[in-house]
Amino acid sequence: MQMTYEAQYEAYLSQAQQALEAACDEVLCPGSRVSEAARYSLLGGGKRVRAVLCIAACDMLGGDTTLAARYAAGLEMLHCYSLIHDDLPCMDDDDMRRGRPSCHRAYGEATALLAGDALLTAAFETLAGAGHGGQAQNSRAVSVLAASAGARGMVRGQELDLYYESSPASEAQLCEVHRNKTGMLIAAAAQLGAIAAGAPQMQQDVLRDFAFSVGLVFQMVDDVLDVVSTTQELGKPVGSDVQKGKTTFVTLHGVEGTRALAARTTADACDTLAANFGEASAFLCAFAQSLISRTM
């Protein structure tokens, strides 16, 4: 009997969590306060959107989801490093993350900085040593993740985000910020799933483009939630973008306009995915649709 969307999501999530915990046991140092801080942030909840997307993309293509889960674990480590560093006083200066004190509030700035550094390094160790992958697959996975996270990817997005805190951004400039800051790692998740499945470059490209749209919608919804939700609901401070005078999708389009734009962007992305993969794309399309209505 075919699983419901919710049951399938939970199955992917469970596989991702198991792979993440196993990878932590391998690459983090027992008895280390830095590693303890890394575990605190990494295993403290979260939606695991990137991990689920990675495993689901591989599964859609008929690949080895065990390898995809290993890649997903490395990806989640890298994502967590970025959150730890984003929360630091020199960056966004946020005291809460996922409903509890951010890493630097719980462990101090120096330990949090090192915990982020440890997770960044551990991410690539996890991908490079993925036991179910061949050398060529693992090398390609490392290359994709490195390019997505570095000076031409997520770091560039953070740089632009800081710049536009003190300067208004056009819609094109805002899309460039979030294509890099948020979209690059979400696109990498889909690509890593395709690599784990041994998919040809054309399929990798289709999934990457789909995931870029998903990443943009993810940010649109974040911007809406920053206006309409509470700190208790989100588990992190709300209203900070307004306080800083930052340009967001909501400042450009309003709440309802942003919701409508997110719906159109998602529909277009799902139409393209279905045109390439047919009924096999049903879970990923439902996954994309679910992001529009998320409340945290």
N, C-alpha and C positions, 0 to 999 in steps of 0.2 A: 504494500500500500504506500502511495506517495505521501511524503511528509508535508505537513503544513509549512508555510513560510516561517512561522515562529519556532517550530520544532527544528527545522533545518538550521536556522540562525543559532539556536542554542547548541546544536551539534557542532557547528563550526567554531563557536565561541569556546566550547569545552575543549576541543582539539587544540585551539590556539593557546588556551590557558595552560594546558598540560605541557605543551612544547616550551612555553615561556618559563615555567617553573623548572623544567629539566635543564634548560639552557642556563638559567641563573645558577643552578647547582654546579655547572661546569665552569663558568667563566667569572663568577664573583668569588671573593676571598672570604672564607669563614673567619669569624672573629674580628673582622675589620669594621670599624665604624663607618667608613666610607661606603663599603658594600652594604651595610645595614641601611644606610640612608638611601642607597640606590634601590634596594628591595622595597623600602617604605614607599617610595614614589612609584615604582614600576608595578608593584603587585597590589596597590591600594585602590583598585577598581578602575573604572573607565569603560568607555563604550567599545573599545577594540575594533573600531570601524575599519581601520587599515588591515588588521590581521584577518578579520572575517572576509574582507574583499579579496585579499590575497588567496586565501584557501578556496573561496567560492569560485574565483576565476580559474584556478587550476582544475577544480572539480568539473566545471562546465566544459573544459577542454579534454576531459578524460585522463587527467594526469595523476601523479602520485601526490596525494594531499599530505602525506607525511613529510615530504620534502618542502612543500609549500608552507606547512605549519612551522618548520624550522626557519624558513626565510621570514615568515611573519613574526616570529619571536625576535629576530634581529631587528626587524623594522620597528617593532614596538619599543625596543630598547633605545633606538635612535630617536624615535618620537618623544620618549620620556626624557631623554637628555635635553631636548629642545624645550620642553615644558619647564624643567628645573631651572634652566638658564633664563628663560623668558620671565620667570617669576622673581628673579633676583632684583634687588634695589636699583642696580644700574640699568635695568631694562624696564619691565612693566611694574615692578615693585608690588606684586600681589601677595597678600598674606594667606590666601586660601586656595586650595586646589582639590577638586573632587570631594568637597565637603569636610576637609580637615586642613590643619596648618600646612602650608607649602613647605617644601623641603628645607629651605633656609631658615624658616621659622621654627621648624622642629629640630634641626641639627646645627644651625649656624651657617653663615655664608660660606666660610672656607670649605667646610665639609660638603655642603650642597654643590659648590663649584666642582669639587673633585668627584662627587657622585655622578654629576652630569658627564664629566670627562671619562669616567670609568665606563658608563653606559655607551657612550659614543664609540669607544674602542671595542667594547664587548660586542656591539652590533656586528662589526666586521669580522671579528673572530668567530661569531656564531654562523655567519653566512659562509665564510671561507672553509669552515670545518664541517659543513653539513654532510653527514655520513651517507645519505641516500642520493646525493648529487654527484655527478661526475665533475672532474676538474674544470671542464669548459663551462658547464652550467653554473657552478659556484663562482667562477671568475666573472661571468657575465652578470650574475646577481650582484656581486660586489661592485662592479663598475656602474650598474644602474643606480644602486643606492647611493654610492659616493657622489655621482653627478647630481642626483636629486637633492642631496643634503648640503652641498657645498656652496662655493661662492657664486655659482651660476644657478643655484636652486634656492633651497630654504633659507640659507644665510643671506642671500641677496634679497629675498622677500622681507626678512627681518630688518635689513638695512633700509630698505625703502619704507617700511612701516614706520620706523623711527624718524625718517626724514619728513614724512607727511604728517607727523604729529604737530609740526610747526608750520606746515604749508598746506593749503587746500589741494585736494587731488581731483582730477577729472575722472569720469567713469573709466576711461581707458587706462589711466594711471592706477586707479583702484584695482582694476582687474589684473594689471601687471603685478601689483603687490601680492594679491592673493593667489594668483597662478603660481607664484614662487613660494610664498610663505606657507600656504595650506595645500595647494594643488599638487605640488611636486611630489610630496610624500604619498599622497593618495594615488597619484598616477603610478608611482613606483610600486605601490602595493599590487595593483593590477598587473603591471609588467612582471613583477617577481612571480606571481601566480602563473602567468603564461610561460615564463622561463622554466619554472618547475615542471610544467606539462610538456616541455620540449616543443612549444608552439612556434610556427614560422613567424618571421618578422612582421608580416602583414597583420596577423592576428594580434600580435603584441601591440602594434600601432593602434588598431581599432580599440582595444581595451584601454590603452593609455589615454586616448582621446575621450572615451567614455568617462574615465576616472577623473580627468581634468574637469569635466562638467560637474561631476559629483562633488569635487572639491570646492568648486565655485559656489554651488548650491549650499554646501555645508557652511561656508562663510556667510552667505546671505542669511541663513537661518540663525547663525550665531549673532549677527547684527540685530535681527528682530528680537531674539531672546534677551539681548543686552538691554532692550528697551521695555519689554513687556513682562519679563520674569523677575523673580526675587533671588537674592543671594542663597536662600535656603533651597529653592528649587534647582538652581544651577550648580550649587556646591562651590561657587567662586564669585568674586565680586561682580556686581552688575553696575551699569551706568558709567563705567570708567571712560569709555570712548567719548561720551557726551561731555564729561568733565574736562577731558583733555582737548575738546574741540576737534576731534578727528573726523575726517570724512569717512562715512560708511555707506553701505547700500541704502540704509534707512534715511540718512540725511539727503541722499540723492533722489530716492524714489518714495519715501514714506514706508510705513509698515505694510500696508496692503499692496502697494506697488511692488515692494520687494518680494512679498509672498507670491504675487502673480508672476514676477520674473523668474523666481525659483521654480515654479510649476512649469513654465514654458521651457526653461533650460533643461529640466529633467525629462519632459516629454520628448523633446528633440533628441536627447542623448539615448533614451530608451528605444526610440524608433530606429535609430542608426544601429544600435546593438542588435535589435531583433532582426533587422534586415541582413545582418551578417551571420548571426548564430541561430536564428529561428527560435523554436520553443525552448531550446537549451538555455536561453538567456533569461528565462522567467524569474529565477531567483534574484539575479543581479538587478533586473528592472524593478522588482518589488523592493529590493534593498534601497535603490535610489529613491523610490517613491516614499519610503519610510522616513527618510532624512528630512523631508519637507515638513512632516507633522511632529517631529521630535520636540520634546519639551525640556531637554537637558543636554 
